[in-house]
Amino acid sequence: MDHATQVHLIDRVFDMIDRRTTEMDPAEYHNPVSRYTDPERYKREVEIIFRRNPIIVAHGSELPKPGDYKTMDVTGVPILLVRTQDGSVNAFVNACRHRGTKLVWEECGSHKRSFVCPYHAWTYGTDGKLVGVPAAEGFPNMKREEMGLRRLHCAERYGFVFVQVDPTAPKVDVDAWLGPMAHELEHIGTADYVVWRPAQLEKKTNWKLALDTFLENYHTRRTHTKTIWPVFLDNTAAFDRLSPHARVVLPKRSIPEIRDQDRETWNLRDHSTVLYTIFPNLMLAVLPDHCAIFQVWPDGIDNCKLPAYTLVPPKYLESATAQDIWSKSMHVVFEVTEEDSDRSEAIQAALNSGANDHFVFGRYEQALAWFHQEVEAMLNGQADWVRYAEAAE
């Protein structure tokens, strides 16, 4: 973020410290337990939220050169990403248009100019066009121009690759979708970072429960007693709604040290963790010289996958000192994630017990309320689609 915003946020933190409080909503928020357990609702979440909206599926550094490609499964839809000769990224459903088998089986690769189906050798260019059909005389009425790979809306912004997984969904303007989040990503410099040491976690919990644990620090004293509670101020945070996204500033205990220093030298990253939610499922933690990324992908109503990676400045990739710092930092991040996962999995195990028909989010847990309000707005057709939808022309 720009320096003026950093100073403004630090002033807000100092005000909270002086008043011995934190930022709070006017009232609590009641979240029905059925939102985590209703199978029909879960289907709508997948279809509407995860398949019709632009979702981050990769970082551009994973596809650095023309011909580089990556495959993945996104809520049951096989996806193929490929960097083209002009530097853009194309996204397709990873399925041959002949008989529907998976076209590319490798998780990633490079130097591709075409993709050959392993079943009957139909061949497609990186632009998705059908360029080769063995024994083509068997298809005298086929129009090749209509048989290219099923293209998905795709855009690369601030280093991230966004895809709309449903090929029938109206195109969404990614810049409008990001809204004020775009300014934040530009100043963080995520386009200039590269992916380092990706990992994969899997948890027995509803995808929203997994995200809930990231969005407040009311639990830090008790849940993270030996990991991060000694580092951060207790239940103190600055919250900003960047609809449908959010920003949470978690100040460290060191932040009072800069109060009397020249305000031009104030650096929020040195004295806090700034946590962004990029709706619906990406958590971006901004650390002093790198970023930690977690995504939560639904894999059934009571299970989710959490791919994670670190974004680091490429100029330090060969530095053993930098790698040691990043490794220690991410070790703590993963420890904290496991502590949070213990809580979310325990909640999941009791969801159907009847103990609660709703959860109560406190006034200082407003980022949870915002997140669930955004989910509701999407499901009920009340989101700002006028802003998100791209003009027909």
C-alpha positions, 0 to 999 in steps of 0.5 A: 500500500502507499505510504499515506495509507500506511501512516493512516493505518498506524495512526488508527492502531495508536488510537486503539492502543491509547483507548485500550480497545479495537475497531468494532461493528455496531452489533454482533452478527448471527450466522446460521449453522445451516450455512455450513451444513446444507448440501443444496446451499453448498452446490450453489456456492460452488456453481455461483461463487466458484465457477461464475466469478473470476477466481485466482488459480495461479501466479504468473511466475508459474508460467514464466515463458511462452509454452509453459503450462499448468493443469489443475482441478477447480471444483471438479472442472479440469483446467489448462493454463498456457502462456502464449507467444504474445505473453498472455495466458490462455485458460481452457477446460482440460478436455479433448473435444472429440471424446472428452478425455483429459487432454494434458495429464502432467501438472506442469511443463514447458516449451509446448507449442501444441497439445496432443490428446493421448486417446486419439491424437487430436492436436490443439495449439496453445490458442486452443484451436484444433490443428490436427485430426488423424484420419480426418476423412472419418469426420467429413461434416466436422467444422474444425473452427468449432471444435477448439478447446473450450475457452474460459474467461482469463485475465492476468492482473498484478501477478495473479491469473484469474479464471471464470471456471464456467464457460457459459458465465458472462464475462466479468471485468476483473479490474471492476471485480478487484475494485480498491484491492487493485491499488493494494496489490499494485503497491504490494508489488505481487507482480514482481514476486515469484512462487517459492516452495508451494505446498498442499494441505487438506482439512476435514472442514467446510471451506468457509470454516477454514477461512473463518479462522483467518479473519479475526485475532480474538482467538490469538491469545488462547489458540496461538499462545506459544506461536504468535501471541507473544508477537502481536497485540491482543485482540487489536486490529484495523479492519477495512471492507474492500467489497467483496474483499477485505483488509485486516491489519494485525499490529505487532507489539513492536509498533509503539516503538515508532510512535516518536519517529519521523512519520516518513520512516514509518513502515507498516510491514515491519510492525504488523501483518497485513492480511487480505481476503481476495474473495472468495478463497485467497488469503494474502499475508503481507510480511516484511519482505515476502508474502504468504498465500493460502487458498481454500478450495471446497472439496465436498461440504465437509472437506477442503484443500489448502494449497499454499505458497510463498511469494518472494523477491526473485533477486534474493532467490540465490541468497542462503540468508534470505531462504533461511529467513523465509523458511523460518517465517513459513514454518511459523505460518504453517504452525499457526495454520495447523493450530487454526485447523485443529479448531476448524476441524473440531467445529466441523465435527460438532456442526450436526450435533444440534449444540448450535443453530447459529454462531455469534460473531462478536463486534470485533469479528466483523471481517467474518461478518463481512465475508459471510455477507458477501457470500450471501449477496452472491448467492442471492443475486445481490452482489454489485453485478453492475460493477462486475459485469463487462459491457457487452461490446 
